[in-house]
Amino acid sequence: MHELSYATSMLNTILDTVKNHNLKNVKRVSKIKLEIGELTFINVEQLKFAFQVISKSTICEGAEIEVEFIKPYVTCKECEYSGELEELEDLIISCPKCGSLSLKIEGGKEFNIKNITVEFEED
Ligand SMILES: [Zn+2]
């Protein structure tokens, strides 16, 4: 299940970020916004579940996860078509204009943490 490795790197990145920014009195991370390329074929439900499990007893426990999908963006080496792929029904990616399989994938494999919402302890 590759969702677990994405969830792990997500958790480590967030914990590192909070640590590196030297944020004091962080109570919890309440919300995480992600950008996920459709070509990662991540199952968001599995990702959320894996994250829920591994973030137990960290500041990320119970964080709400919001996902924005990024469509694959390709350039065709045959006809020079350049644009998004609307239909992604199977694992075979072909040029929507000429059907060529000789494509350069410019985008769609992203896995980015766009932003996080942090709650602080009140003193
Ligand atoms: Zn083409």
Backbone and ligand atoms as CSV (ligand in chain L), in Angstrom:
chain,resi,resn,atom,element,x,y,z
A,1,MET,N,N,0.853,-1.200,0.000
A,1,MET,CA,C,0.000,0.000,0.000
A,1,MET,C,C,0.887,1.247,0.000
A,2,HIS,N,N,0.943,1.929,-1.156
A,2,HIS,CA,C,1.867,3.060,-1.199
A,2,HIS,C,C,1.322,4.299,-0.507
A,3,GLU,N,N,0.022,4.277,-0.175
A,3,GLU,CA,C,-0.547,5.399,0.583
A,3,GLU,C,C,0.164,5.559,1.931
A,4,LEU,N,N,0.583,4.437,2.507
A,4,LEU,CA,C,1.250,4.504,3.808
A,4,LEU,C,C,2.567,5.281,3.719
A,5,SER,N,N,3.322,5.068,2.640
A,5,SER,CA,C,4.592,5.797,2.532
A,5,SER,C,C,4.349,7.289,2.268
A,6,TYR,N,N,3.281,7.612,1.520
A,6,TYR,CA,C,2.943,9.033,1.348
A,6,TYR,C,C,2.521,9.637,2.683
A,7,ALA,N,N,1.724,8.884,3.434
A,7,ALA,CA,C,1.253,9.374,4.728
A,7,ALA,C,C,2.429,9.600,5.680
A,8,THR,N,N,3.393,8.683,5.643
A,8,THR,CA,C,4.563,8.802,6.511
A,8,THR,C,C,5.378,10.037,6.165
A,9,SER,N,N,5.627,10.255,4.871
A,9,SER,CA,C,6.437,11.405,4.492
A,9,SER,C,C,5.687,12.709,4.776
A,10,MET,N,N,4.372,12.658,4.650
A,10,MET,CA,C,3.533,13.816,4.965
A,10,MET,C,C,3.661,14.182,6.443
A,11,LEU,N,N,3.552,13.164,7.292
A,11,LEU,CA,C,3.639,13.395,8.734
A,11,LEU,C,C,5.016,13.939,9.107
A,12,ASN,N,N,6.082,13.313,8.551
A,12,ASN,CA,C,7.435,13.767,8.866
A,12,ASN,C,C,7.659,15.202,8.415
A,13,THR,N,N,7.175,15.534,7.216
A,13,THR,CA,C,7.339,16.890,6.697
A,13,THR,C,C,6.663,17.909,7.607
A,14,ILE,N,N,5.448,17.587,8.039
A,14,ILE,CA,C,4.709,18.532,8.885
A,14,ILE,C,C,5.388,18.691,10.247
A,15,LEU,N,N,5.783,17.570,10.833
A,15,LEU,CA,C,6.447,17.649,12.142
A,15,LEU,C,C,7.758,18.427,12.044
A,16,ASP,N,N,8.515,18.185,10.946
A,16,ASP,CA,C,9.770,18.917,10.727
A,16,ASP,C,C,9.518,20.405,10.547
A,17,THR,N,N,8.489,20.727,9.774
A,17,THR,CA,C,8.181,22.126,9.508
A,17,THR,C,C,7.877,22.869,10.799
A,18,VAL,N,N,7.048,22.253,11.630
A,18,VAL,CA,C,6.684,22.882,12.896
A,18,VAL,C,C,7.933,23.063,13.761
A,19,LYS,N,N,8.798,22.045,13.750
A,19,LYS,CA,C,10.025,22.092,14.544
A,19,LYS,C,C,10.982,23.165,14.010
A,20,ASN,N,N,11.180,23.162,12.683
A,20,ASN,CA,C,12.136,24.098,12.078
A,20,ASN,C,C,11.707,25.554,12.190
A,21,HIS,N,N,10.411,25.785,12.228
A,21,HIS,CA,C,9.945,27.163,12.364
A,21,HIS,C,C,9.935,27.580,13.824
A,22,ASN,N,N,10.341,26.641,14.656
A,22,ASN,CA,C,10.429,26.922,16.071
A,22,ASN,C,C,9.116,27.462,16.630
A,23,LEU,N,N,8.032,26.875,16.165
A,23,LEU,CA,C,6.724,27.318,16.607
A,23,LEU,C,C,6.479,26.838,18.030
A,24,LYS,N,N,6.217,27.792,18.874
A,24,LYS,CA,C,5.985,27.444,20.273
A,24,LYS,C,C,4.494,27.293,20.542
A,25,ASN,N,N,4.193,26.545,21.568
A,25,ASN,CA,C,2.814,26.384,22.029
A,25,ASN,C,C,1.858,25.840,20.975
A,26,VAL,N,N,2.386,25.033,20.081
A,26,VAL,CA,C,1.476,24.427,19.117
A,26,VAL,C,C,0.633,23.365,19.818
A,27,LYS,N,N,-0.650,23.572,19.746
A,27,LYS,CA,C,-1.551,22.630,20.391
A,27,LYS,C,C,-1.798,21.456,19.453
A,28,ARG,N,N,-2.217,21.800,18.258
A,28,ARG,CA,C,-2.459,20.748,17.277
A,28,ARG,C,C,-2.515,21.316,15.865
A,29,VAL,N,N,-2.342,20.415,14.912
A,29,VAL,CA,C,-2.559,20.766,13.516
A,29,VAL,C,C,-4.004,20.383,13.222
A,30,SER,N,N,-4.803,21.368,12.844
A,30,SER,CA,C,-6.233,21.072,12.684
A,30,SER,C,C,-6.605,20.761,11.241
A,31,LYS,N,N,-5.812,21.292,10.292
A,31,LYS,CA,C,-6.182,21.091,8.897
A,31,LYS,C,C,-4.934,20.992,8.013
A,32,ILE,N,N,-4.994,20.100,7.054
A,32,ILE,CA,C,-3.882,19.925,6.121
A,32,ILE,C,C,-4.445,19.971,4.707
A,33,LYS,N,N,-3.903,20.865,3.900
A,33,LYS,CA,C,-4.332,20.934,2.506
A,33,LYS,C,C,-3.268,20.325,1.609
A,34,LEU,N,N,-3.710,19.392,0.791
A,34,LEU,CA,C,-2.771,18.692,-0.094
A,34,LEU,C,C,-3.082,18.966,-1.556
A,35,GLU,N,N,-2.035,18.901,-2.357
A,35,GLU,CA,C,-2.192,18.916,-3.807
A,35,GLU,C,C,-1.666,17.585,-4.318
A,36,ILE,N,N,-2.539,16.824,-4.955
A,36,ILE,CA,C,-2.127,15.505,-5.404
A,36,ILE,C,C,-2.357,15.358,-6.905
A,37,GLY,N,N,-1.300,15.005,-7.615
A,37,GLY,CA,C,-1.417,14.745,-9.042
A,37,GLY,C,C,-2.144,13.437,-9.277
A,38,GLU,N,N,-3.011,13.430,-10.278
A,38,GLU,CA,C,-3.809,12.220,-10.516
A,38,GLU,C,C,-2.959,11.023,-10.924
A,39,LEU,N,N,-1.764,11.287,-11.436
A,39,LEU,CA,C,-0.908,10.173,-11.869
A,39,LEU,C,C,-0.215,9.453,-10.714
A,40,THR,N,N,-0.401,9.953,-9.502
A,40,THR,CA,C,0.151,9.227,-8.355
A,40,THR,C,C,-0.757,8.039,-8.028
A,41,PHE,N,N,-2.001,8.095,-8.527
A,41,PHE,CA,C,-3.007,7.057,-8.266
A,41,PHE,C,C,-3.167,6.786,-6.771
A,42,ILE,N,N,-3.104,7.849,-6.013
A,42,ILE,CA,C,-3.301,7.718,-4.566
A,42,ILE,C,C,-4.784,7.557,-4.266
A,43,ASN,N,N,-5.100,6.605,-3.440
A,43,ASN,CA,C,-6.449,6.435,-2.940
A,43,ASN,C,C,-6.583,7.311,-1.691
A,44,VAL,N,N,-7.350,8.380,-1.828
A,44,VAL,CA,C,-7.414,9.379,-0.763
A,44,VAL,C,C,-7.983,8.807,0.538
A,45,GLU,N,N,-8.962,7.932,0.423
A,45,GLU,CA,C,-9.526,7.335,1.636
A,45,GLU,C,C,-8.470,6.522,2.393
A,46,GLN,N,N,-7.669,5.779,1.612
A,46,GLN,CA,C,-6.598,4.992,2.243
A,46,GLN,C,C,-5.517,5.890,2.823
A,47,LEU,N,N,-5.252,6.984,2.114
A,47,LEU,CA,C,-4.253,7.936,2.602
A,47,LEU,C,C,-4.700,8.536,3.929
A,48,LYS,N,N,-5.969,8.943,3.979
A,48,LYS,CA,C,-6.508,9.530,5.206
A,48,LYS,C,C,-6.467,8.526,6.356
A,49,PHE,N,N,-6.831,7.296,6.033
A,49,PHE,CA,C,-6.839,6.267,7.065
A,49,PHE,C,C,-5.428,6.016,7.594
A,50,ALA,N,N,-4.469,5.865,6.671
A,50,ALA,CA,C,-3.081,5.616,7.071
A,50,ALA,C,C,-2.553,6.767,7.920
A,51,PHE,N,N,-2.900,7.990,7.507
A,51,PHE,CA,C,-2.417,9.155,8.245
A,51,PHE,C,C,-3.014,9.201,9.653
A,52,GLN,N,N,-4.293,8.868,9.718
A,52,GLN,CA,C,-4.988,8.838,11.011
A,52,GLN,C,C,-4.284,7.873,11.975
A,53,VAL,N,N,-3.900,6.720,11.443
A,53,VAL,CA,C,-3.269,5.694,12.274
A,53,VAL,C,C,-1.886,6.143,12.752
A,54,ILE,N,N,-1.049,6.627,11.816
A,54,ILE,CA,C,0.335,6.935,12.203
A,54,ILE,C,C,0.472,8.263,12.946
A,55,SER,N,N,-0.558,9.121,12.858
A,55,SER,CA,C,-0.419,10.427,13.520
A,55,SER,C,C,-0.955,10.398,14.951
A,56,LYS,N,N,-1.410,9.243,15.385
A,56,LYS,CA,C,-1.917,9.119,16.764
A,56,LYS,C,C,-0.862,9.582,17.757
A,57,SER,N,N,-1.321,10.338,18.746
A,57,SER,CA,C,-0.478,10.928,19.792
A,57,SER,C,C,0.632,11.835,19.274
A,58,THR,N,N,0.450,12.402,18.078
A,58,THR,CA,C,1.289,13.515,17.626
A,58,THR,C,C,0.370,14.740,17.541
A,59,ILE,N,N,0.984,15.899,17.234
A,59,ILE,CA,C,0.151,17.105,17.110
A,59,ILE,C,C,-0.781,17.038,15.901
A,60,CYS,N,N,-0.564,16.072,15.027
A,60,CYS,CA,C,-1.402,15.938,13.828
A,60,CYS,C,C,-2.610,15.038,14.031
A,61,GLU,N,N,-2.737,14.506,15.225
A,61,GLU,CA,C,-3.861,13.600,15.469
A,61,GLU,C,C,-5.192,14.310,15.236
A,62,GLY,N,N,-6.037,13.691,14.456
A,62,GLY,CA,C,-7.367,14.235,14.202
A,62,GLY,C,C,-7.429,15.371,13.186
A,63,ALA,N,N,-6.307,15.634,12.519
A,63,ALA,CA,C,-6.298,16.727,11.539
A,63,ALA,C,C,-7.224,16.407,10.358
A,64,GLU,N,N,-7.887,17.441,9.901
A,64,GLU,CA,C,-8.757,17.294,8.734
A,64,GLU,C,C,-7.888,17.398,7.481
A,65,ILE,N,N,-8.104,16.497,6.540
A,65,ILE,CA,C,-7.289,16.514,5.323
A,65,ILE,C,C,-8.145,16.904,4.124
A,66,GLU,N,N,-7.679,17.931,3.424
A,66,GLU,CA,C,-8.397,18.412,2.252
A,66,GLU,C,C,-7.513,18.199,1.031
A,67,VAL,N,N,-8.081,17.649,-0.024
A,67,VAL,CA,C,-7.261,17.316,-1.191
A,67,VAL,C,C,-7.726,18.061,-2.432
A,68,GLU,N,N,-6.757,18.633,-3.134
A,68,GLU,CA,C,-7.017,19.248,-4.420
A,68,GLU,C,C,-6.271,18.420,-5.458
A,69,PHE,N,N,-6.996,17.935,-6.470
A,69,PHE,CA,C,-6.337,17.090,-7.460
A,69,PHE,C,C,-5.765,17.919,-8.608
A,70,ILE,N,N,-4.637,17.465,-9.115
A,70,ILE,CA,C,-4.010,18.126,-10.259
A,70,ILE,C,C,-4.103,17.184,-11.452
A,71,LYS,N,N,-4.659,17.694,-12.538
A,71,LYS,CA,C,-4.788,16.872,-13.734
A,71,LYS,C,C,-3.420,16.660,-14.385
A,72,PRO,N,N,-3.248,15.497,-15.003
A,72,PRO,CA,C,-1.993,15.251,-15.716
A,72,PRO,C,C,-1.815,16.262,-16.841
A,73,TYR,N,N,-0.596,16.712,-17.009
A,73,TYR,CA,C,-0.291,17.680,-18.044
A,73,TYR,C,C,0.822,17.096,-18.905
A,74,VAL,N,N,0.546,16.994,-20.209
A,74,VAL,CA,C,1.507,16.309,-21.072
A,74,VAL,C,C,1.879,17.136,-22.306
A,75,THR,N,N,3.017,16.772,-22.880
A,75,THR,CA,C,3.403,17.281,-24.190
A,75,THR,C,C,3.644,16.061,-25.064
A,76,CYS,N,N,3.033,16.081,-26.262
A,76,CYS,CA,C,3.173,14.957,-27.173
A,76,CYS,C,C,4.431,15.136,-28.026
A,77,LYS,N,N,5.191,14.056,-28.120
A,77,LYS,CA,C,6.427,14.136,-28.908
A,77,LYS,C,C,6.154,13.992,-30.403
A,78,GLU,N,N,4.962,13.502,-30.750
A,78,GLU,CA,C,4.622,13.315,-32.167
A,78,GLU,C,C,4.006,14.577,-32.775
A,79,CYS,N,N,2.937,15.076,-32.141
A,79,CYS,CA,C,2.198,16.182,-32.767
A,79,CYS,C,C,2.346,17.502,-32.001
A,80,GLU,N,N,3.124,17.474,-30.944
A,80,GLU,CA,C,3.393,18.666,-30.142
A,80,GLU,C,C,2.183,19.226,-29.411
A,81,TYR,N,N,1.136,18.392,-29.284
A,81,TYR,CA,C,0.009,18.778,-28.436
A,81,TYR,C,C,0.534,19.001,-27.018
A,82,SER,N,N,-0.001,20.010,-26.394
A,82,SER,CA,C,0.423,20.283,-25.038
A,82,SER,C,C,-0.795,20.686,-24.218
A,83,GLY,N,N,-1.089,19.937,-23.190
A,83,GLY,CA,C,-2.241,20.299,-22.377
A,83,GLY,C,C,-2.577,19.246,-21.347
A,84,GLU,N,N,-3.734,19.445,-20.718
A,84,GLU,CA,C,-4.172,18.522,-19.680
A,84,GLU,C,C,-4.833,17.303,-20.291
A,85,LEU,N,N,-4.763,16.209,-19.574
A,85,LEU,CA,C,-5.508,15.022,-19.960
A,85,LEU,C,C,-6.789,15.003,-19.154
A,86,GLU,N,N,-7.903,15.074,-19.854
A,86,GLU,CA,C,-9.185,15.100,-19.143
A,86,GLU,C,C,-9.584,13.703,-18.681
A,87,GLU,N,N,-9.478,12.780,-19.586
A,87,GLU,CA,C,-9.912,11.419,-19.283
A,87,GLU,C,C,-8.730,10.604,-18.809
A,88,LEU,N,N,-8.916,9.977,-17.677
A,88,LEU,CA,C,-7.855,9.122,-17.184
A,88,LEU,C,C,-8.519,7.856,-16.666
A,89,GLU,N,N,-8.893,7.013,-17.621
A,89,GLU,CA,C,-9.691,5.862,-17.232
A,89,GLU,C,C,-8.868,4.623,-16.943
A,90,ASP,N,N,-7.732,4.531,-17.568
A,90,ASP,CA,C,-6.877,3.390,-17.268
A,90,ASP,C,C,-5.433,3.873,-17.167
A,91,LEU,N,N,-4.546,2.930,-17.045
A,91,LEU,CA,C,-3.156,3.307,-16.799
A,91,LEU,C,C,-2.412,3.690,-18.076
A,92,ILE,N,N,-3.088,3.493,-19.232
A,92,ILE,CA,C,-2.418,3.844,-20.484
A,92,ILE,C,C,-2.707,5.299,-20.823
A,93,ILE,N,N,-1.655,6.054,-20.942
A,93,ILE,CA,C,-1.812,7.475,-21.203
A,93,ILE,C,C,-1.440,7.745,-22.663
A,94,SER,N,N,-2.412,8.252,-23.419
A,94,SER,CA,C,-2.121,8.544,-24.812
A,94,SER,C,C,-2.520,9.971,-25.157
A,95,CYS,N,N,-1.958,10.470,-26.244
A,95,CYS,CA,C,-2.219,11.843,-26.673
A,95,CYS,C,C,-3.688,11.983,-27.092
A,96,PRO,N,N,-4.412,12.978,-26.532
A,96,PRO,CA,C,-5.823,13.144,-26.894
A,96,PRO,C,C,-6.016,13.591,-28.340
A,97,LYS,N,N,-4.956,14.096,-28.958
A,97,LYS,CA,C,-5.080,14.606,-30.314
A,97,LYS,C,C,-4.736,13.535,-31.361
A,98,CYS,N,N,-3.587,12.880,-31.205
A,98,CYS,CA,C,-3.160,11.928,-32.231
A,98,CYS,C,C,-3.083,10.486,-31.723
A,99,GLY,N,N,-3.281,10.283,-30.434
A,99,GLY,CA,C,-3.289,8.927,-29.904
A,99,GLY,C,C,-1.914,8.335,-29.629
A,100,SER,N,N,-0.878,9.103,-29.871
A,100,SER,CA,C,0.480,8.607,-29.645
A,100,SER,C,C,0.733,8.312,-28.166
A,101,LEU,N,N,1.561,7.306,-27.917
A,101,LEU,CA,C,1.909,6.979,-26.532
A,101,LEU,C,C,3.220,7.647,-26.130
A,102,SER,N,N,3.778,8.360,-27.092
A,102,SER,CA,C,5.068,8.985,-26.854
A,102,SER,C,C,4.867,10.388,-26.264
A,103,LEU,N,N,4.640,10.395,-24.966
A,103,LEU,CA,C,4.315,11.647,-24.299
A,103,LEU,C,C,5.344,11.996,-23.246
A,104,LYS,N,N,5.519,13.279,-23.087
A,104,LYS,CA,C,6.359,13.733,-21.990
A,104,LYS,C,C,5.396,14.212,-20.900
A,105,ILE,N,N,5.517,13.629,-19.719
A,105,ILE,CA,C,4.628,14.014,-18.630
A,105,ILE,C,C,5.230,15.205,-17.885
A,106,GLU,N,N,4.506,16.317,-17.964
A,106,GLU,CA,C,5.011,17.553,-17.352
A,106,GLU,C,C,4.447,17.748,-15.949
A,107,GLY,N,N,3.301,17.147,-15.697
A,107,GLY,CA,C,2.690,17.336,-14.393
A,107,GLY,C,C,1.685,16.245,-14.117
A,108,GLY,N,N,1.317,16.112,-12.858
A,108,GLY,CA,C,0.329,15.104,-12.504
A,108,GLY,C,C,0.875,14.092,-11.509
A,109,LYS,N,N,2.162,14.249,-11.182
A,109,LYS,CA,C,2.757,13.323,-10.209
A,109,LYS,C,C,3.078,14.035,-8.895
A,110,GLU,N,N,2.455,15.183,-8.730
A,110,GLU,CA,C,2.763,15.979,-7.539
A,110,GLU,C,C,2.199,15.358,-6.270
A,111,PHE,N,N,2.890,15.597,-5.202
A,111,PHE,CA,C,2.343,15.330,-3.882
A,111,PHE,C,C,2.862,16.447,-2.990
A,112,ASN,N,N,2.073,17.503,-2.878
A,112,ASN,CA,C,2.524,18.675,-2.139
A,112,ASN,C,C,1.619,18.970,-0.956
A,113,ILE,N,N,2.255,19.396,0.113
A,113,ILE,CA,C,1.481,19.920,1.225
A,113,ILE,C,C,1.351,21.410,0.956
A,114,LYS,N,N,0.146,21.844,0.638
A,114,LYS,CA,C,-0.062,23.235,0.236
A,114,LYS,C,C,-0.001,24.142,1.463
A,115,ASN,N,N,-0.759,23.814,2.462
A,115,ASN,CA,C,-0.645,24.541,3.721
A,115,ASN,C,C,-1.251,23.765,4.871
A,116,ILE,N,N,-0.882,24.198,6.070
A,116,ILE,CA,C,-1.446,23.553,7.247
A,116,ILE,C,C,-2.010,24.628,8.179
A,117,THR,N,N,-3.039,24.262,8.894
A,117,THR,CA,C,-3.623,25.170,9.870
A,117,THR,C,C,-3.252,24.662,11.257
A,118,VAL,N,N,-2.680,25.569,12.040
A,118,VAL,CA,C,-2.182,25.183,13.350
A,118,VAL,C,C,-2.960,25.916,14.446
A,119,GLU,N,N,-3.276,25.186,15.480
A,119,GLU,CA,C,-3.911,25.825,16.647
A,119,GLU,C,C,-2.875,25.944,17.759
A,120,PHE,N,N,-2.879,27.090,18.408
A,120,PHE,CA,C,-1.922,27.309,19.486
A,120,PHE,C,C,-2.578,27.204,20.844
A,121,GLU,N,N,-1.758,26.864,21.810
A,121,GLU,CA,C,-2.236,26.834,23.199
A,121,GLU,C,C,-2.510,28.270,23.610
A,122,GLU,N,N,-3.554,28.477,24.370
A,122,GLU,CA,C,-3.798,29.823,24.882
A,122,GLU,C,C,-3.134,29.948,26.236
A,123,ASP,N,N,-2.522,31.112,26.431
A,123,ASP,CA,C,-1.912,31.276,27.759
A,123,ASP,C,C,-2.389,32.525,28.460
L,1,ZN,ZN,ZN,-0.055,13.787,-30.228
